[in-house]
């Protein structure tokens, strides 16, 4: 890997969403879901990860309303963002 990565599928999601992320250095990270207004509406992961390993997390999105959301991979060097949609 040459850079940090995060992706989400299926997109759009309805009941469950899968998030995959990886980083290029061992580090502490957090993965959060934000609504269109920038408010954190879900915390997916918070802890240390190893370099170049793909981390896969399933997350139940049934408590979230239909709409546009962002998943944020927060690292010591910055934030990586991806947009996704929930349709019920």
N, C-alpha and C positions, 0 to 999 in steps of 0.2 A: 504494500500500500504506500502511496505517496502523499495521501492526505486523509484527514478524518472523514468519516462517512456516516450518514444516517439515512434510512429509508423506511417507509411504512407501506403496508399492503394488507388487505385489498384496499383500493382507493377508487370509489368511495367505500367506506366501511359501514356496517350496520350494527352488528352485535360484538364482534371481536376484531381487534386490529393487532397486527404483528409489527413490531419495530425491530429493526436490525441496525446495529451501529458498531463502529470500530474506530480505533484511534492509532496514531503512529508512534506513540510513546506510552509507557506505563504511567497512569495518572488517575487522579480522582475526577469523576464526572458526575453529572446529574442529567437525567432525561425527563422533560416535563411536557405536558400538553397545555397550550395556551389557546384561549378563545380569540375571536377576531378583535376584541378590545385589549388584548395583551394580558388578560388576567389568567393566572395559573389555575387550571381546572382539574389537573391530574398530575400526580408524580409517579413516574414509571420506574425509575431507578436512581439510586444515589449511592455511590461507592467507588471502589477502585476497579480499574480494568487493566488488562494486559495489552501490550502493543500488538497490533496486527491480528488480533483474535476477533472474530465476528460474534457479537453478543446478540442473542435473539430473545425477545420478550413478547409474550402475548398479553394483551390488556383488554379488559372488558369495557366497552364504550357505551353500554346500554343506559347508563345514567346521564349521558351527554345528549343534548338536543341536536336535531339536524342542523347542519351549518358547516362553516369553514373553520378549521382549526390549524394550529401550527405545532409541530413537535420540535422542541429545542434540545440539542445536545450541548450542554454547557461544560466547557473545559477550562483549565487555567489560562489558555491562550485565546479563548474567544467562544463564540456561540455559532453553531451550525443550525440552520432552520430549514424545515420542509413543510409545505402546505399539504393538508389532506382534508377530505370531506367526509362528513357523517350524514347518511341518509337513512331515515327510518320508514 
